[in-house]
Amino acid sequence: MAIKKKTVTKRKAAPKRKAAPKRKAAPKRKAAPKRKATKSKSKKPAFGGYAINFAGRQETVEKVFGNKPIAPSEMTKKIWIFIKANSLSNR
């Protein structure tokens, strides 16, 4: 019986990559001049939105929503029904 020799195949070396050229550092920018602190103007009321005033209301959550658990979408509907029925909007 003849013994078979293993054939060893040589791997080809990967081609060397060229090194990326070094970049020059960006020139430093001059610092922006500091602004003087100005007094804040009187605060303006918020622009837009919908103001609803619940101050002084005697109704409880159970009176508005009921005793059974409800979905968030139903809560929103019941809140708006309550607001419109009691004229709580400031529009």
Order of alpha helices (4+ residues) and beta strands (2+ residues): alpha-alpha
